Amino acid sequence: MEHLLSATARAEARHFWFRGLRAFVTPLVQTALARPAARVAILDCGCGTGANVEWLSCYGCACGFDLSATGLRIGREAGRSRLARATVAAAPFLSEKFDLVTSFDVLYSLEDEVEASAIAEMYRVLKPGGHAIVNVAALNVLRGDHSVLSHEVRRYSRRGLGVRLEAAGFSIVRLTYTNATLVPPLLAARFVQRWRGLRPENEAETEIRVPPEPVNALMSLVMRLEAAWIRRFDAPFGSSLLCLAQKPAGTGDW
Protein backbone atom coordinates (compact mmCIF):
# COMPACT_ATOMS: atom_id res chain seq x y z
CA MET A 1 0.00 0.00 0.00
CA GLU A 2 2.95 2.35 0.54
CA HIS A 3 3.84 1.99 -3.15
CA LEU A 4 0.25 2.92 -4.07
CA LEU A 5 0.21 6.01 -1.86
CA SER A 6 3.58 7.22 -3.13
CA ALA A 7 2.46 6.78 -6.73
CA THR A 8 -0.89 8.42 -5.97
CA ALA A 9 0.78 11.45 -4.40
CA ARG A 10 2.75 12.02 -7.60
CA ALA A 11 -0.31 11.73 -9.83
CA GLU A 12 -3.50 12.84 -8.03
CA ALA A 13 -3.27 16.55 -8.88
CA ARG A 14 -2.92 16.02 -12.65
CA HIS A 15 -3.82 12.47 -13.72
CA PHE A 16 -6.99 12.30 -15.81
CA TRP A 17 -8.44 9.51 -13.63
CA PHE A 18 -8.36 11.67 -10.49
CA ARG A 19 -9.76 14.62 -12.40
CA GLY A 20 -12.54 12.35 -13.59
CA LEU A 21 -13.27 11.10 -10.07
CA ARG A 22 -13.76 14.64 -8.80
CA ALA A 23 -15.97 15.46 -11.78
CA PHE A 24 -18.14 12.39 -11.09
CA VAL A 25 -18.33 13.03 -7.35
CA THR A 26 -19.00 16.80 -7.37
CA PRO A 27 -22.73 16.55 -8.29
CA LEU A 28 -23.25 13.98 -5.53
CA VAL A 29 -21.59 16.25 -2.96
CA GLN A 30 -23.82 19.11 -4.09
CA THR A 31 -26.89 16.88 -3.77
CA ALA A 32 -25.88 15.71 -0.31
CA LEU A 33 -25.07 19.12 1.14
CA ALA A 34 -27.88 21.64 1.13
CA ARG A 35 -26.74 23.75 4.08
CA PRO A 36 -24.18 26.61 4.01
CA ALA A 37 -20.60 25.35 3.93
CA ALA A 38 -19.64 26.80 7.33
CA ARG A 39 -22.18 24.54 9.04
CA VAL A 40 -21.31 21.28 7.25
CA ALA A 41 -19.05 18.58 8.74
CA ILE A 42 -17.36 16.17 6.31
CA LEU A 43 -15.24 13.07 7.00
CA ASP A 44 -13.10 11.20 4.46
CA CYS A 45 -12.61 7.61 5.66
CA GLY A 46 -9.32 6.18 4.40
CA CYS A 47 -8.09 9.55 3.17
CA GLY A 48 -4.65 8.46 1.95
CA THR A 49 -2.60 11.61 1.44
CA GLY A 50 -5.54 13.87 2.30
CA ALA A 51 -5.86 15.43 -1.15
CA ASN A 52 -9.60 14.79 -1.20
CA VAL A 53 -9.93 16.29 2.29
CA GLU A 54 -8.39 19.46 0.88
CA TRP A 55 -10.82 19.38 -2.05
CA LEU A 56 -13.85 18.65 0.15
CA SER A 57 -12.96 21.64 2.32
CA CYS A 58 -14.54 23.77 -0.40
CA TYR A 59 -17.89 22.39 0.77
CA GLY A 60 -17.53 22.54 4.55
CA CYS A 61 -15.29 21.66 7.49
CA ALA A 62 -13.55 18.52 6.24
CA CYS A 63 -11.19 16.13 7.97
CA GLY A 64 -9.92 12.63 7.26
CA PHE A 65 -8.13 9.63 8.67
CA ASP A 66 -6.01 6.79 7.33
CA LEU A 67 -4.03 3.89 8.73
CA SER A 68 -0.98 4.55 6.57
CA ALA A 69 1.76 6.62 8.19
CA THR A 70 3.24 7.18 4.72
CA GLY A 71 0.05 8.72 3.34
CA LEU A 72 -0.39 10.97 6.36
CA ARG A 73 3.24 12.08 6.23
CA ILE A 74 2.87 13.03 2.56
CA GLY A 75 -0.34 14.89 3.35
CA ARG A 76 1.13 16.81 6.26
CA GLU A 77 4.20 17.72 4.22
CA ALA A 78 1.74 19.22 1.71
CA GLY A 79 0.24 21.35 4.49
CA ARG A 80 -2.87 19.27 5.22
CA SER A 81 -3.35 19.35 8.97
CA ARG A 82 -6.86 17.94 9.52
CA LEU A 83 -5.70 14.32 9.25
CA ALA A 84 -5.60 11.57 11.86
CA ARG A 85 -4.22 8.05 11.97
CA ALA A 86 -6.80 5.29 12.54
CA THR A 87 -8.38 2.26 10.93
CA VAL A 88 -11.62 2.51 8.96
CA ALA A 89 -12.95 -0.36 11.08
CA ALA A 90 -12.88 1.86 14.20
CA ALA A 91 -13.29 5.54 13.32
CA PRO A 92 -12.03 7.80 16.15
CA PHE A 93 -15.11 10.04 16.16
CA LEU A 94 -18.32 10.28 18.16
CA SER A 95 -21.56 9.01 16.67
CA GLU A 96 -23.83 11.23 14.56
CA LYS A 97 -21.32 14.06 14.06
CA PHE A 98 -21.01 14.34 10.27
CA ASP A 99 -23.28 15.50 7.48
CA LEU A 100 -21.26 13.70 4.80
CA VAL A 101 -18.80 10.81 4.91
CA THR A 102 -16.79 9.64 1.92
CA SER A 103 -14.85 6.50 1.03
CA PHE A 104 -12.83 6.68 -2.18
CA ASP A 105 -11.35 3.37 -3.36
CA VAL A 106 -10.89 1.89 0.10
CA LEU A 107 -13.52 -0.81 0.62
CA TYR A 108 -12.29 -3.06 -2.17
CA SER A 109 -8.96 -3.57 -0.40
CA LEU A 110 -10.56 -4.78 2.86
CA GLU A 111 -11.33 -8.34 3.89
CA ASP A 112 -15.03 -9.05 4.32
CA GLU A 113 -15.21 -8.59 8.09
CA VAL A 114 -13.22 -5.35 8.03
CA GLU A 115 -15.24 -4.06 5.08
CA ALA A 116 -18.49 -4.65 7.00
CA SER A 117 -17.06 -2.84 10.03
CA ALA A 118 -15.93 0.10 7.88
CA ILE A 119 -19.40 0.53 6.37
CA ALA A 120 -20.97 0.26 9.84
CA GLU A 121 -18.61 2.96 11.11
CA MET A 122 -19.57 5.31 8.28
CA TYR A 123 -23.21 4.79 9.21
CA ARG A 124 -22.49 5.34 12.90
CA VAL A 125 -20.70 8.68 12.57
CA LEU A 126 -23.32 10.12 10.20
CA LYS A 127 -26.09 12.34 11.48
CA PRO A 128 -29.60 11.01 10.77
CA GLY A 129 -30.41 12.17 7.25
CA GLY A 130 -26.71 12.48 6.42
CA HIS A 131 -25.13 11.03 3.28
CA ALA A 132 -22.25 8.74 2.34
CA ILE A 133 -20.42 8.77 -0.99
CA VAL A 134 -18.60 5.54 -1.84
CA ASN A 135 -16.38 4.81 -4.83
CA VAL A 136 -15.04 1.30 -5.52
CA ALA A 137 -13.49 -0.78 -8.29
CA ALA A 138 -15.94 -2.66 -10.53
CA LEU A 139 -16.05 -5.64 -12.89
CA ASN A 140 -13.90 -8.68 -12.08
CA VAL A 141 -12.82 -8.92 -15.70
CA LEU A 142 -10.76 -5.74 -15.18
CA ARG A 143 -8.46 -7.25 -12.58
CA GLY A 144 -4.84 -6.51 -13.49
CA ASP A 145 -1.57 -4.93 -12.34
CA HIS A 146 -3.43 -2.15 -10.52
CA SER A 147 -5.12 -4.84 -8.42
CA VAL A 148 -1.72 -5.82 -7.04
CA LEU A 149 -0.73 -2.22 -6.38
CA SER A 150 -3.97 -1.50 -4.48
CA HIS A 151 -4.09 -4.84 -2.62
CA GLU A 152 -7.47 -5.46 -4.23
CA VAL A 153 -9.60 -8.07 -2.47
CA ARG A 154 -12.68 -7.77 -4.71
CA ARG A 155 -14.25 -5.78 -7.50
CA TYR A 156 -17.94 -4.97 -7.16
CA SER A 157 -21.11 -5.34 -9.14
CA ARG A 158 -23.91 -2.80 -8.75
CA ARG A 159 -25.95 -5.31 -6.74
CA GLY A 160 -22.98 -6.36 -4.61
CA LEU A 161 -22.22 -2.83 -3.44
CA GLY A 162 -25.87 -1.96 -2.93
CA VAL A 163 -26.52 -5.02 -0.78
CA ARG A 164 -23.53 -4.29 1.46
CA LEU A 165 -24.59 -0.69 2.08
CA GLU A 166 -28.24 -1.56 2.65
CA ALA A 167 -27.25 -4.27 5.13
CA ALA A 168 -25.67 -1.54 7.27
CA GLY A 169 -28.90 0.49 7.21
CA PHE A 170 -28.25 2.87 4.30
CA SER A 171 -30.83 3.80 1.70
CA ILE A 172 -29.44 4.02 -1.83
CA VAL A 173 -30.00 7.41 -3.45
CA ARG A 174 -27.85 6.95 -6.57
CA LEU A 175 -25.72 4.03 -7.74
CA THR A 176 -23.99 4.07 -11.11
CA TYR A 177 -20.95 2.76 -12.90
CA THR A 178 -18.40 5.37 -13.99
CA ASN A 179 -15.36 5.39 -16.29
CA ALA A 180 -17.32 3.56 -18.96
CA THR A 181 -15.18 5.17 -21.65
CA LEU A 182 -12.10 3.50 -20.16
CA VAL A 183 -13.50 -0.03 -20.30
CA PRO A 184 -12.55 -0.98 -23.91
CA PRO A 185 -8.83 -0.13 -23.60
CA LEU A 186 -8.73 -1.50 -20.04
CA LEU A 187 -10.23 -4.82 -21.16
CA ALA A 188 -7.39 -5.29 -23.64
CA ALA A 189 -4.69 -4.12 -21.23
CA ARG A 190 -5.92 -6.24 -18.32
CA PHE A 191 -6.19 -9.34 -20.52
CA VAL A 192 -2.56 -8.94 -21.56
CA GLN A 193 -1.49 -8.34 -17.94
CA ARG A 194 -3.20 -11.50 -16.69
CA TRP A 195 -1.85 -13.50 -19.66
CA ARG A 196 1.78 -12.58 -18.98
CA GLY A 197 1.34 -12.64 -15.17
CA LEU A 198 0.63 -9.72 -12.86
CA ARG A 199 3.60 -7.60 -11.88
CA PRO A 200 4.78 -7.43 -8.26
CA GLU A 201 3.73 -4.37 -6.29
CA ASN A 202 7.03 -2.53 -6.61
CA GLU A 203 6.83 -2.79 -10.43
CA ALA A 204 3.16 -1.88 -10.84
CA GLU A 205 3.46 1.86 -10.14
CA THR A 206 3.28 2.62 -13.87
CA GLU A 207 -0.47 2.01 -13.49
CA ILE A 208 -0.83 5.48 -11.91
CA ARG A 209 1.86 7.29 -13.86
CA VAL A 210 0.61 10.51 -15.50
CA PRO A 211 0.50 10.00 -19.30
CA PRO A 212 2.17 12.45 -21.70
CA GLU A 213 0.37 15.79 -21.50
CA PRO A 214 -1.48 15.63 -24.85
CA VAL A 215 -2.88 12.21 -23.90
CA ASN A 216 -3.66 13.30 -20.35
CA ALA A 217 -5.43 16.44 -21.58
CA LEU A 218 -7.50 14.45 -24.09
CA MET A 219 -8.50 11.86 -21.49
CA SER A 220 -9.33 14.61 -18.98
CA LEU A 221 -11.74 16.04 -21.56
CA VAL A 222 -13.26 12.59 -22.13
CA MET A 223 -13.76 12.21 -18.37
CA ARG A 224 -15.47 15.61 -18.13
CA LEU A 225 -17.81 14.73 -20.98
CA GLU A 226 -18.70 11.41 -19.39
CA ALA A 227 -19.25 13.16 -16.05
CA ALA A 228 -21.67 15.57 -17.72
CA TRP A 229 -23.60 12.59 -19.12
CA ILE A 230 -23.55 10.78 -15.76
CA ARG A 231 -25.25 13.79 -14.15
CA ARG A 232 -28.46 12.70 -15.89
CA PHE A 233 -28.07 9.01 -16.67
CA ASP A 234 -26.75 5.87 -14.97
CA ALA A 235 -24.01 4.04 -16.88
CA PRO A 236 -24.68 0.30 -17.52
CA PHE A 237 -20.99 -0.60 -17.04
CA GLY A 238 -17.70 1.00 -16.06
CA SER A 239 -14.40 0.36 -14.29
CA SER A 240 -15.72 1.95 -11.08
CA LEU A 241 -18.96 2.12 -9.10
CA LEU A 242 -20.07 5.34 -7.44
CA CYS A 243 -22.82 5.45 -4.84
CA LEU A 244 -24.66 8.16 -2.92
CA ALA A 245 -26.37 6.62 0.11
CA GLN A 246 -28.31 8.14 2.98
CA LYS A 247 -28.73 7.34 6.65
CA PRO A 248 -32.50 7.52 7.15
CA ALA A 249 -33.72 10.54 9.10
CA GLY A 250 -35.08 9.74 12.53
CA THR A 251 -32.50 7.06 13.30
CA GLY A 252 -30.56 7.73 16.47
CA ASP A 253 -30.07 4.44 18.19
CA TRP A 254 -26.27 4.38 18.28
GICOR-V635008 format. One record per backbone hydrogen bond with DSSP energy under -0.5 kcal/mol. NH is the residue of the N-H (numbers start at 1). CO is the residue of the C=O. If there is no record, write none. Layout:
nh->{NH	NH}
co->{CO	CO}
This chain:
nh->{5	6	7	8	9	10	11	11	12	14	15	19	20	21	22	23	24	25	26	27	28	29	30	31	32	33	34	39	40	42	43	44	45	45	46	46	47	47	50	54	55	56	57	58	59	61	62	63	64	65	66	69	72	73	74	75	76	77	78	79	80	81	83	84	86	86	90	93	96	97	97	98	99	100	101	102	103	105	105	106	109	110	115	116	117	118	119	120	121	122	123	124	125	126	126	127	129	130	131	132	133	134	135	136	138	139	142	143	147	148	148	149	150	151	152	153	154	156	161	162	163	164	165	166	167	168	168	169	170	171	173	173	174	176	177	178	182	183	183	186	187	188	189	190	191	192	193	194	195	196	197	203	204	204	207	208	209	215	216	217	218	219	220	221	222	223	224	225	226	227	228	229	230	231	232	233	235	239	239	240	241	242	243	244	245	245	246	247	248	248	251}
co->{1	2	3	4	5	6	7	8	8	11	11	15	16	17	18	19	20	21	22	23	25	25	26	27	28	29	32	36	37	61	100	63	43	102	44	65	44	65	47	50	51	52	53	55	56	40	60	42	82	44	84	67	68	69	70	71	72	73	74	76	75	79	81	64	66	84	87	91	124	94	125	125	41	41	131	43	133	103	135	135	106	107	111	112	113	114	115	116	117	118	119	120	121	122	123	98	247	127	99	245	101	243	103	241	239	156	139	140	144	144	145	145	146	148	147	108	108	137	157	158	159	160	161	162	163	164	165	166	165	246	171	244	244	242	235	240	179	179	180	182	183	184	185	186	187	188	189	190	191	192	193	200	200	201	204	205	206	212	212	213	214	215	216	217	218	219	220	221	222	223	224	225	226	227	229	229	177	178	179	178	136	176	134	174	132	243	171	130	169	246	248}
